[in-house]
Each structure stands twice: as structure tokens, then as C-alpha cells.
Amino acid sequence: MPIRWRLTIWSSLILCAVLVLSSVIIYVILQRYLGDEVDNNLRVNSARVHGTLNPQEIPEPLDYSVIHSKLPPINEFASPGIYIQLIDKDGNVVVKSDNLGSQELPVDPLLIERGFAGNVNIATVAAGNNTSVRIMVSPLYMSNQTLLLEVAQSLKYVDATMGRVRWALLASTLVALLLTGILGVVLVRRALSPVKRITQTAQSIEASSSLSRRVDYRGPMDEIGQLAATFDHMIEHLDKVFQSQKHFIGNASHELRGPLTIIRGNLDLLDRNLSKQERLDSLREVKGETVRMAKIVSDLLLLAQIESGQLDQQEAVPLREILLEESVRARKLAPNHQIIVGRQEDLSVSGSPHRIRQLLTNLVENAIRYTPEGGTITLSLSREGDWARLEVSDTGIGIAPGHLPHIFDRLYTVDKARSRASGGSGLGLAIVKGIAEEHGGKVTVISEPGKGSTFTVWLKL
Ligand code: ADP
């Protein structure tokens, strides 16, 4: 069953329960109130009769006309439908108020019996024609005998009022339920319409395999609005990831196709009659390209591992030791560069020593690669707050501001020919960034063309 129906049915059921409960409470309270009003009326009038009928003033044997004349007048405005009747021990009506006319109050033997037994009692007695009267009985002691005073009020108006209230409550409950049902469906449908759009967008993305579709929700930013916006952000992010993945695969194939073409060309050449020197040159080129391919493939593998979040080790990494080792290696690698070690604080972070070494190697190799002979490369390690600051700066060619935002992208090179000639493939800095991030850190760069670059790796201590 669709959620909008379920929500509507549930809200209607809850409203129905609340309305029924409140109607019952209103009905019972009103009935009690009106009942109490009638009973109070009966008590007041009964007391008035007792007050006016003083046994000493009634002559014996009883003169019922005197009693009748002493009955208090019934004010039809103050107490409508109040009837007074006196009966003797035999059940004969001896006195009654004029408004009863030829009628008598209905008889309830049990009530009469209780009254003569000396009890004051109030009860509802059926009076035929679907009407009832509320009767209060009390004994009236004369000198020689006891009469029973019955003061009664018709419940016709109370019953009629309660009947109308019943209908009013029932009708208002039904109308409220109907309106809630209709409005509920409309409102729930409107509130859930973005969810429907999200589903439709997701379905069309699935059907067309195109991540260009969006929900494009323009309503208020409530929970559902946030869901729609998050969905769009997610699709946008996935779209970017897929695009860059596609781009990357294209670039990677291109990078591998270059060496493969050269190797194949050389192998074709080797089939021919070449001089010994030409043969050696060809073989050298094949070897060089094979090494380059192997480096690209191993860098790609390393990147894939880093991006899949598989950190091979988690141990204390002695940064200073690695920095010093790297400076020794750099001096061997670039004897014509000046390799300086600046600050070298004894710091260590938790992670993979192998990866951190790789990170530093990439930065140092880049510094050597892009710094002309005679230039200076400075390595330093210092603490800044909770961070270890690993810095490789050079006095090399620098990077133009336009390239700076892209140099950490995979397979991005500023000058392809230059990178290629020096053994670079555009993966070095992407690996540096990946390793820094998998250690909870980051890498920043400051560079000025012609003056040099400084790469800083921040690792959480
Ligand atoms: P590459 O294999 O081309 O060196 P990297 O990812 O290591 O790839 O670097 C990307 C680009 O950033 C390089 O092509 C180069 O132009 C630039 N770059 C990196 N390090 C330096 C540096 N120390 N000085 C100048 N340019 C640099």
C-alpha cells in the first residue's frame, strides 16, 4: 500500500479515536451536568413544599384542599415542567399540582416503598411515549399519618438536548474525519512528491545510465528537501567521479600505449638487418620503455591501493630517520645539486614507513627533476602544533599559477615532454596526496615560476 495512503489512514484513525474519546467525555459531562441540574431543582422544590406544609397547620382529619392551597406556586419560568404530587399509604393521589391537570405521575412501587420507609430517594421513571420523568420522593409526616411527597420533573427537554448533542457530535466527528481524509491525502501527496521525483530520477538514471539527471527540487529545505538536495549532490559527485575515472582510464591507456608503440616499432626494426650499433640502440630503447611502463603500472597499482584505503601497516614512522635516509639517497642521485637538511626534529607519526618513504622519494625526485644542476634542494622536518611539517623546497623552475590547482591530479603533467624525458608520468604528486590523506594529513604547495617550489606535507602527530 502506498505510504500516502498509510499515512492518511493512520492519521484518520488516530483522529477518529481522539474525536470519539472527546465526544464521549463531552457527552458524559453534559449529561451529568443536566442531570445534576434536574436533581437540584427537585431538591429545592421538595424543600419548598416541606417548608410550606407545616403539620401543625394542617387540620386533622386531613383536609386535602387545605394542603393543596398551601402548595408553593410553581414558577414555570424558573423550573419548567416541575410537578408535585402527594400520595397516601394506599397509593392514592391525594393532592397534586395544577399543572398535572388530569394526569398523575407514573408509579414506581419500589420508589414509593422506599419513600414510606422514610428514605429520601430520586429515580428516573418511564412515563410512556418514550419519555421519562425524574421523581424525588420524601415522607411528609402529618399528625396521624404519613403522606409521600413526590416532586418530579420531565426529562423530555434533557433527553431532547442530549439527543441533539449526540447527533451534533456524531456529525462533527464524521465531517472532521472526511475532511482529514481528503486534506490528508492531498497534503501527504504534496509533501511526498519530491520522494516520487527522486524515485523517478533514480529510475531514469538506471534506465539511461546517464548521471546527468537531477531532481532539481525547489521547495522548502525540510527533511524531504534535504533528501532531494543530498540525492542531487550525491549524483553530481558520482558523475564527477565517473567522468574523472573515464578520463583517467583514457589517459592511462594513452600513457601505456606510447611505450608499447615504441617497443613494437623497435621489435620490428630488430627483425631487419641492422648494424650492431643500431641493434644496441634499439634494445636500449626497448629496455628504457619497458622500465617506464613498469614504473607507470606500479604507480597505478600503488594509487589503486591507496585509494581503496588499504594501509599496509600501522606502526610508528620515524620521520627524522626517513628524512635523513632520503637526503643521503638524493645526494647520490643528484651529485650536482646542493642537498641541504634544514630543521630535523625527532618526530614520528603512526602509519606505514614504506608509504611515507615513498611520499618523500616522490617529492625529492620531483625537486631534482625540476631544478637545474647547481640548484639547492632543502629538506626539513619540524613540529607545528599537533602536526609534523615535512618540507621539500627547491630553487627550480617553479610552477605557473594556472597549473597549481591540477598538479595533484592523476596523470597531470605541466610539460609532457620534459616529464617524460626525466622519467615522470604525472602520477608522482597524486601518490603523494593519496599517502598524505590516508595518514590523515594533507599536502600544500607554494611555487613561483623561475624561483622554485616548496611542497609541505602535514601529518597528524
Ligand atoms: P611528473 O611525473 O610529471 O613529475 P608529478 O605528479 O610528480 O608528475 O608532478 C606533476 C607536475 O607538477 C609535473 O609535471 C611538474 O610540472 C610539476 N611539478 C612537480 N614537482 C615540481 C617541482 N618541484 N618543481 C616544479 N614543478 C613541479
Boltz pocket constraint, residues with backbone or C-beta under 6 A from the ligand:
constraints:
  - pocket:
      binder: B
      contacts: [[A, 362], [A, 363], [A, 366], [A, 367], [A, 370], [A, 371], [A, 394], [A, 396], [A, 397], [A, 398], [A, 399], [A, 407], [A, 408], [A, 409], [A, 412], [A, 413], [A, 414], [A, 415], [A, 419], [A, 423], [A, 424], [A, 425], [A, 426], [A, 427], [A, 428], [A, 429], [A, 430], [A, 453]]
      max_distance: 6.0
